[in-house]
Amino acid sequence: MKAILAILACLISAPALAFQGKCLIQVGGKDYLKGPCEVETLDKDGSFTVGASDTAPSDYFAYVVVTSPGVADGSWNRDPKSTHAHSPLGVLKRQGACWVNDKAKVCATR
Protein backbone atom coordinates (compact mmCIF):
# COMPACT_ATOMS: atom_id res chain seq x y z
CA MET A 1 0.00 0.00 0.00
CA LYS A 2 2.82 2.42 0.85
CA ALA A 3 4.41 1.70 -2.52
CA ILE A 4 1.18 2.54 -4.36
CA LEU A 5 0.82 5.79 -2.45
CA ALA A 6 4.44 6.73 -3.17
CA ILE A 7 3.98 6.04 -6.87
CA LEU A 8 0.75 8.04 -6.96
CA ALA A 9 2.39 10.97 -5.20
CA CYS A 10 5.11 11.07 -7.87
CA LEU A 11 2.61 10.77 -10.69
CA ILE A 12 0.41 13.57 -9.44
CA SER A 13 3.20 16.06 -10.16
CA ALA A 14 3.73 14.70 -13.71
CA PRO A 15 2.02 16.37 -16.67
CA ALA A 16 -1.29 14.73 -17.49
CA LEU A 17 -3.51 14.52 -20.53
CA ALA A 18 -7.26 14.19 -19.98
CA PHE A 19 -9.89 13.23 -22.53
CA GLN A 20 -13.50 12.12 -22.67
CA GLY A 21 -13.78 8.38 -23.12
CA LYS A 22 -15.71 5.26 -22.27
CA CYS A 23 -14.83 3.50 -19.05
CA LEU A 24 -15.59 0.55 -16.87
CA ILE A 25 -14.83 0.04 -13.19
CA GLN A 26 -16.03 -3.42 -12.23
CA VAL A 27 -15.31 -4.95 -8.82
CA GLY A 28 -16.62 -8.28 -7.62
CA GLY A 29 -18.76 -8.60 -10.75
CA LYS A 30 -20.59 -5.30 -10.08
CA ASP A 31 -20.26 -2.30 -12.41
CA TYR A 32 -19.52 0.92 -10.51
CA LEU A 33 -18.76 3.06 -13.56
CA LYS A 34 -19.81 2.08 -17.06
CA GLY A 35 -20.00 4.43 -20.01
CA PRO A 36 -18.88 8.03 -20.59
CA CYS A 37 -16.08 9.21 -18.34
CA GLU A 38 -12.93 11.24 -18.09
CA VAL A 39 -9.66 9.42 -18.67
CA GLU A 40 -6.47 11.07 -17.48
CA THR A 41 -3.13 9.69 -18.58
CA LEU A 42 -0.48 10.00 -15.91
CA ASP A 43 2.74 9.06 -17.71
CA LYS A 44 4.17 7.67 -20.92
CA ASP A 45 4.17 4.13 -19.48
CA GLY A 46 0.37 4.02 -19.67
CA SER A 47 -0.70 4.76 -16.09
CA PHE A 48 -4.10 6.45 -15.95
CA THR A 49 -7.15 7.37 -13.92
CA VAL A 50 -10.82 7.01 -14.82
CA GLY A 51 -13.75 8.78 -13.24
CA ALA A 52 -16.51 11.31 -13.59
CA SER A 53 -16.58 13.81 -16.41
CA ASP A 54 -18.43 17.07 -16.84
CA THR A 55 -21.11 15.30 -18.84
CA ALA A 56 -21.16 11.99 -16.95
CA PRO A 57 -21.13 12.29 -13.16
CA SER A 58 -19.95 9.32 -11.11
CA ASP A 59 -19.13 8.73 -7.48
CA TYR A 60 -16.35 6.27 -8.34
CA PHE A 61 -12.86 6.56 -9.76
CA ALA A 62 -9.86 4.30 -10.17
CA TYR A 63 -6.11 4.48 -10.71
CA VAL A 64 -4.11 2.04 -12.83
CA VAL A 65 -0.38 2.46 -12.21
CA VAL A 66 1.78 0.51 -14.65
CA THR A 67 4.67 -1.20 -12.86
CA SER A 68 6.08 -3.15 -15.84
CA PRO A 69 4.89 -3.85 -19.39
CA GLY A 70 1.41 -5.39 -19.18
CA VAL A 71 1.30 -5.29 -15.36
CA ALA A 72 -0.17 -2.61 -13.08
CA ASP A 73 -1.33 -1.93 -9.53
CA GLY A 74 -4.93 -0.78 -9.27
CA SER A 75 -6.83 1.13 -6.62
CA TRP A 76 -10.22 2.79 -6.32
CA ASN A 77 -12.48 4.68 -3.95
CA ARG A 78 -14.67 1.84 -2.74
CA ASP A 79 -16.62 4.32 -0.58
CA PRO A 80 -18.34 6.83 -2.92
CA LYS A 81 -17.80 9.57 -0.33
CA SER A 82 -14.05 9.02 -0.35
CA THR A 83 -11.80 11.49 -2.12
CA HIS A 84 -8.87 9.05 -2.33
CA ALA A 85 -8.44 5.80 -4.23
CA HIS A 86 -7.08 4.01 -1.17
CA SER A 87 -8.83 0.66 -1.68
CA PRO A 88 -6.46 -1.69 -3.52
CA LEU A 89 -7.65 -3.67 -6.51
CA GLY A 90 -4.42 -5.65 -6.57
CA VAL A 91 -2.13 -6.52 -9.44
CA LEU A 92 -3.86 -6.10 -12.80
CA LYS A 93 -2.82 -7.54 -16.17
CA ARG A 94 -3.55 -5.84 -19.45
CA GLN A 95 -6.16 -7.33 -21.78
CA GLY A 96 -6.69 -4.92 -24.67
CA ALA A 97 -8.16 -1.67 -23.32
CA CYS A 98 -8.75 -3.27 -19.92
CA TRP A 99 -6.67 -4.15 -16.89
CA VAL A 100 -8.01 -7.19 -15.05
CA ASN A 101 -7.57 -9.74 -12.30
CA ASP A 102 -9.93 -12.25 -10.67
CA LYS A 103 -11.81 -9.55 -8.72
CA ALA A 104 -11.59 -6.34 -10.76
CA LYS A 105 -11.61 -4.85 -14.24
CA VAL A 106 -10.75 -1.28 -15.22
CA CYS A 107 -11.15 -0.25 -18.86
CA ALA A 108 -10.66 3.01 -20.75
CA THR A 109 -11.10 3.84 -24.43
CA ARG A 110 -11.45 7.01 -26.49
N, C-alpha and C positions, 0 to 999 in steps of 0.2 A: 504494500500500500504506500509506504514512504517513497518507494522508487517511482510509482505512478505520479504521485504528487510533485516530486522533484522534476520529472519530465514535463508535466503540465506547466509548472511554473516557468520553466525555460521556454516552452513553446508560446506562452502567452505574450512574451515580449517579441516574438518573431513576427515579421510581416505576414498578414493573412489575406486571403482572397475569398470573398463570400459571393455566393450566387444562389438563385432560386432553383430548386431541384425537386426531386421526388425522393422520399425517404421512407425507411422502415426501421422502427425500434421494436423488436419482438423479444420478450423475455418469458421463459416458461410457457411458450406456446401462445401467449397473449400479446396482441398488437397494442402498443402504447402510442405510437406515432406511425401513421400510414398515409402517404400522399404528399401534397405540397409541403415544402419546408425550406429552411435556409441551410445551406451547406457552407461551411467555412473551412478552407484548407489551412493547415497550420504549418506545413513545411514541404519541401520538395520530395521527401520520402513517402508522402501520401497520407500522413496523419490528418485527421479532420474532425469536425464536430457536426452534428445535425441537431436541429431543433426548430422552434417556432420561427415563422417569417411574418412579415407585415400583413400578408394576405391569408396566412394559415396559422392561427394561434394554436399553441400546444403547451401543455404543462410539463412535457418531458423533453429531455435532451440527452445526448450521449457523446462521448469522446472515444475515438479510435486512434491510439498512438502506436504507430508502426515501430517495432523493435528490431526487425530484420525482414528481408524480403519475404512477403507473404504471411508474416506473423505480426500480431499486434496485441496490445493490452487494451481492454475496453472497460469503460465505466459509464455510469448513468446516474440520474437523480431519481432513484426509486420512489422517493416521497415527492409528490408534485409541488409541495410547498418549499422544497429545498432549492437553494441557489447554487449548489455545488454538485458535481457528478462524483460523489464520494462512495457510491455503491459499485463495487467491482463486478464486471461481467466475466472476468477471467481472460485467458489467452484465446484470441480469435485467429482463425485462419481465413485467408482470402479465398472467396469463391465468386469470381466475376466482380460485380459491383457490390458484393456483400462480404461481410466479415462475420464468421459464424463459429460456434462451438455447440456442445450438446444442450446448452440452456439458453443461448442468446443468438440474435441475428441483428446486425446493423447494416443497412444498405443506403447508398446515396448515388443518384444519377442526375444528370442535367435534364 
